[in-house]
Each structure stands twice: as C-alpha cells, then as structure tokens.
C-alpha cells in the first residue's frame, strides 16, 4: 500500500478515516480521565500519564548517566508525568545495546543515587510531587553491542529477525547461561532499590532476550518448547527480584504481547492464521503473573522496533513502507492490550504507543482509560518532543499541537547508531548535530545494521 501521511486536520477527519478502514479507536471528548489519580500496591499517582522507555544512548562509558541523560529525565519530571518508566538499563556488560547504554553496577551506584534524587527534586520543585521511578532491567540479547559492534546472544535461530541481524548457532545462549541470568536480575533489583528507584521492571518485550524466549517453540531444553519452559526465565527472574520488594519498592514487568512475525517465531501469534494477534498465551502469562507473583502493575506493548517497527511505533515517513495503515497498528495495539486487561482484572495496566496520533494522542489515551482498555498511558516519542505534555493536558485540557511528535523516525535513527538521542525537530540545538553525523556515517554502515 502507499505510505499514508498523517493529514487529519480535525477529529472528524480522523474519525472518518477509522470508519473507512473499518477499525475503532477510543477517542474521548476531553482529557479528564488522564488527570485522575491512579492507585496500585498502596501507592497513588497524581495522574495516569507516564513516560515510556526510550533509550537515549548518552551514558558515560561505565554506564553511569551523563549530563544529557540527567537533562532528559529532569525535563520529564518537570513536565508533570506522574510515572517515569526508565529506558533499558543493562544488567550485564555483554548484554549492553552499545557503549552508550546505561548500566547499573555496584561501582557506579552512587552516581545513580544522585541521579534519582535530582529527578525527584526536579518534580517536587516544579509540580509539588516526585514522579514514580521504574528502572527497566534488560539484557539486549540479539541486539547486544557491548563494543558498538554486533555480538548477539540469542534464544534460538530466528529466520525473520536474522534478515536484519545475522547470527549463527554459536550465538545461542546455553541453559547454564540463562540460569545464571536469573540471579543477575535478582542482583539488579537490589541495586535498583539501593539506587533510589521505586520499582524494577523485568523487561520482556521488543525482541530482547527475555521477550524472544517467550516464542522459543523450537528451542530444546529447559527454556524452550512448552509454555512453562518458554516463560521460565521471565518467571524465575521475577522470583529472584521479589526479595527486594517491600512497602517502598515494587517488582513489575513490561511485556510484549504480540511480536508481529509468523508462528512459530512470534509470541501472541495465531498458529492458524500466520501473523494475526492471538490473546490466548498473553492472557495466560499476565494471569499467572498476577496469581503467582502478585503483580499489581504492568505495561503492555507489541512488536519489535528493529523488525516490525510499524507494530511498535506507527510512523509517518521513511523508506520502509509497511503493508498496513498506521491507524490499523494503533487499533491493534490498544485492542490487544484491552483484551488482556479485560480478561485479567486486578493489575493496573499501562498501554503504549500513542504518539502517532499527534494532537489527538491525548483524547485517544483518555478514551482508552474511559473504555477500560488500560488504566494509564505511557508516552515515548511524544515525551522526547514535548516533555511538558502532561502539564499541558492537566493545565490546558489538551496537549500543545505545536510541540507534538511528528513520528519522523529520526530519534530511532539516533538510537540505532548509538548517538545521543532526543527530538531532532523540537530540540535541534542539541540533537541535529548528532543526526548530521549519522547521515554522514550512514553509507558506511553494514546493510543489515539494526542497532
């Protein structure tokens, strides 16, 4: 299909397009639902708006936050988001996505203590409250680049993903390696608590190691084949993190409920219909996390930003043209998340990926909350473009249309090239020089380079 540009000047035009496509989006009349408080595990947040994890590729060599890292998060805290779900923070050196990915260790713990306190203080000073801070503990797996060179650690041979990132049998992680990782997630949780975070996320989404294990139907041994085996590392990592949990610290997870690649290589995919969403296993997983691990908070998402970008982050430009309308992807995302939430009552569930809708992202998010499809919304690319979006919605009732994300994809280009990442359009004084460097280097990159 021809690539669709975002051209909706009014809400009526947007609604007419959804009707033409035969899809439904939850569009509210106002944003009051987003400004309402939300409670979980004895905590109450001031609103239902949060920051989604977006890597900034701007750490110091030892994994500590740099001044650019601090700037991003301070601006988000000042902007009024009640929850900040931090970008992926590596738990081991070999699992870093690059030399500029954050990594928390005992050696740089003090730097993180200062980091979290400065972010909290910025929120308190600007808004009268500190945001709830979640550290995302991650192993990049197939997308590991500890020396800014691909060094994949994979769950199994994946023909769809290997079209974009080469791997061979020598890259497959052994059961012994995965078993040791369970302990590393437990250590990461304790470090996150000591560093001043309010929660730790055992990350299982977007094509990284724990996420790919969920679709390891063809892997032999303890971590592949059956549902029990494919969820083993995630559940055991959560169990290893649980001793850190108390009244002031929570264990949570960001779960990818649909990979968008054909069975048997995708989680949440129908075995009968190729690559259609099938809620059965995602519902089972979330229900078991609720019942077995007493989960009170989750974020749900879809896709793989390196392979199925249109599923994860519907966008408006670029050479890659998906075979579906971006609004179809938005409808799949919120419809799938809503299906899981409604099947598994209890946990507070945040949804993801509203930014494609620009100035209507706020009404869409409010509508999703009103209709019970989620309890809150995480804004990623929108927060890069306009970190004040939450205060605008609370103060003015709507996001500022002159500051919204344009889904141009330039921030994604920066992340994958390991350059400091932010909005090239809205903050050109900082990020445009890095983007120019990326363009100069682009021709020299391997054809299959993806992060």
Beta strands, then each sheet from edge to edge (+ up, - down):
strand 1: 38-40
strand 2: 43-45
strand 3: 49-51
strand 4: 83-90
strand 5: 132-138
strand 6: 199-202
strand 7: 250-256
strand 8: 297-301
strand 9: 348-351
strand 10: 376-379
sheet 1: 1+ 2-
sheet 2: 3+ 4+ 5+ 6+ 7+ 8+ 9+ 10+ 3+
end
